[in-house]
């Protein structure tokens, strides 16, 4: 495998510029990441975008709803942003959500779930699950189809989406039609081959990834719970999945392991592998491979939701 040529030209700058979040408090890391954010002055057009607050256990969270132009009820994708369970927000993933809304096409409900360490496990997972139930019960109001609800997310958000799918099945709650997992955080195993090969020098290094788990699920015994590490769950009966894997990502092996585990129990699984990609590449719009992955993952999810 070789790095994507565009990424190879940027990797030293990306890697050296990544804040040493593992030396910070959650609030400091949040401020450091937010300071790097530059909003797109010309965001991809979507027919309707609206922010709302919804009630969850112990409080409320924000959601941002994207709806592309359509005269028909659309599938609904409840989306959880990445950011190590600690940082990022609706704005950081606005571009990706706009693109997914148009490319699937679907109503996208992006969830501003509560962040660690102020809100530790399982708060974020319960927030995304609650947002999914809310989206299903408000589908008509959103212009969506309650029979075609999907969950999705990138990195830590991929964990929350995968866990929400398990929760929904366990609790016999909302029927989820599909899941979209973009280089997901699946298990707290920092000794895989991909961690050893790509845990340094490839952006989002091993110390940061370990620190994310320390903030969200500090008790090591809790990390074996299926609502923290979905690879520990019984995966039978889960909805079809699209799993995106980046080849130069410390999380590559756990993403592949989850796709394999889903397939092993009969869950239809589409794996989209980008050998030259790094962790988080789909939120880097300067990269051609990011746009390729967005198109292909969006198309794959759209096909599942049209079945």
HELIX and SHEET records of a PDB file:
HELIX    1   1 UNK A    5  UNK A   17  1                                  13    
HELIX    2   2 UNK A   21  UNK A   23  5                                   3    
HELIX    3   3 UNK A   26  UNK A   36  1                                  11    
HELIX    4   4 UNK A   94  UNK A  104  1                                  11    
HELIX    5   5 UNK A  123  UNK A  137  1                                  15    
HELIX    6   6 UNK A  139  UNK A  142  1                                   4    
HELIX    7   7 UNK A  156  UNK A  170  1                                  15    
HELIX    8   8 UNK A  193  UNK A  198  1                                   6    
HELIX    9   9 UNK A  206  UNK A  216  1                                  11    
HELIX   10  10 UNK A  220  UNK A  224  5                                   5    
HELIX   11  11 UNK A  230  UNK A  232  5                                   3    
HELIX   12  12 UNK A  252  UNK A  264  1                                  13    
HELIX   13  13 UNK A  281  UNK A  283  5                                   3    
HELIX   14  14 UNK A  288  UNK A  305  1                                  18    
SHEET    1   A 8 UNK A  48  UNK A  56  0                                        
SHEET    2   A 8 UNK A  59  UNK A  67 -1                                        
SHEET    3   A 8 UNK A 106  UNK A 112 -1                                        
SHEET    4   A 8 UNK A  74  UNK A  80  1                                        
SHEET    5   A 8 UNK A 144  UNK A 154  1                                        
SHEET    6   A 8 UNK A 176  UNK A 182  1                                        
SHEET    7   A 8 UNK A 240  UNK A 248  1                                        
SHEET    8   A 8 UNK A 269  UNK A 278  1                                        
END                                                                             
